[in-house]
Amino acid sequence: VDFEYAGMCDPLWDVADLSVEAGLDAAKEAELLRAYFGGATPTQEEVGRVVLYKAMCDLLWTLWGLLQHKNGNPAEDFWAYATGRFVRCQRLMARPDFAQHVAAVRAGQPSG
């Protein structure tokens, strides 16, 4: 458990972050999700949440990298890190199926 970032998050946030950080391709991500759900096929809403969280993960780390850059952290080239994460976020959000994932998540939300 990463106690620095632990919280009352949707568990699929961590699954999405694992997929992003491990650089899983679509087939490996599908395998991860099937394993996470005990062999069951995840719903469109669950897959949608993972896709949206992957974009959010990259956006989060983009902002973190920009703060590191602004604060002059010499550990690495945080400008390149931040821009790389942002480009990956943009590519994911520009995919033709991204709107379908958003719609699946909206449809799966309880009203109220």
C-alpha positions in Angstrom: 0.0 0.0 0.0 1.3 3.4 -0.9 0.3 5.2 2.2 1.5 8.6 0.9 -1.4 8.5 -1.7 -3.8 6.1 0.0 -7.3 7.3 0.4 -11.0 6.6 0.0 -10.5 6.1 -3.8 -12.3 3.7 -6.1 -10.1 0.6 -6.2 -10.1 0.8 -10.0 -7.9 3.9 -9.6 -5.1 1.7 -8.5 -5.7 -0.8 -11.3 -5.6 2.0 -13.8 -2.4 3.4 -12.3 -0.8 0.0 -12.4 -1.7 -0.3 -16.0 -0.3 3.1 -16.8 2.9 2.7 -14.8 3.5 -0.9 -16.1 2.9 0.3 -19.7 0.4 -2.5 -20.3 -0.9 -2.9 -23.8 -4.7 -3.6 -24.4 -4.3 -7.3 -24.2 -2.3 -7.3 -21.0 -4.7 -4.7 -19.5 -7.7 -7.0 -20.3 -5.9 -9.9 -18.7 -5.2 -7.7 -15.6 -8.9 -6.7 -15.4 -10.1 -10.3 -15.8 -7.7 -11.4 -13.0 -8.8 -8.5 -10.8 -12.5 -9.5 -11.3 -11.7 -13.2 -10.5 -11.9 -14.4 -14.1 -15.2 -12.5 -14.9 -15.3 -10.1 -17.8 -15.5 -6.5 -16.5 -18.6 -4.4 -17.4 -18.3 -1.6 -19.9 -18.7 0.8 -17.0 -15.8 -0.8 -15.1 -13.6 -0.7 -18.2 -14.7 2.9 -18.7 -13.6 3.8 -15.2 -10.2 2.3 -15.8 -9.8 4.3 -19.0 -10.8 7.6 -17.4 -8.6 6.9 -14.4 -5.7 6.3 -16.7 -6.1 9.7 -18.2 -6.5 11.2 -14.7 -3.3 9.4 -13.5 -1.3 10.9 -16.3 -2.8 14.3 -15.6 -2.0 14.0 -11.9 1.6 13.1 -12.6 1.8 15.9 -15.2 0.9 18.4 -12.5 3.3 16.8 -10.0 6.1 17.0 -12.6 5.4 20.6 -13.3 5.6 21.4 -9.6 8.9 19.6 -9.4 10.2 21.5 -12.4 9.0 24.9 -10.9 10.6 24.1 -7.6 13.9 23.3 -9.2 14.1 19.7 -8.2 17.4 18.5 -9.7 16.7 14.8 -9.5 15.7 14.5 -13.2 14.3 16.5 -16.1 10.8 17.0 -14.7 9.8 19.2 -17.7 10.3 16.3 -20.0 8.6 14.0 -17.6 5.5 16.3 -17.3 5.2 17.0 -21.0 5.5 13.3 -21.8 2.7 12.4 -19.3 0.5 15.2 -20.7 1.0 14.0 -24.3 0.1 10.5 -23.3 -3.0 11.8 -21.5 -4.0 13.8 -24.6 -3.5 10.8 -26.9 -5.8 8.7 -24.7 -8.5 11.3 -24.5 -8.3 11.9 -28.3 -9.0 8.2 -29.0 -12.3 7.7 -30.8 -13.6 5.4 -28.1 -12.9 7.8 -25.2 -16.4 9.3 -25.4 -17.9 5.8 -25.3 -16.0 5.1 -22.0 -17.3 8.4 -20.6 -20.8 7.5 -21.6 -20.5 4.0 -20.1 -19.4 5.5 -16.8 -22.2 8.0 -16.8 -24.7 5.3 -17.5 -23.4 3.2 -14.6 -23.7 6.0 -12.0 -26.6 5.9 -9.6 -28.9 8.8 -10.0 -29.2 11.5 -7.3 
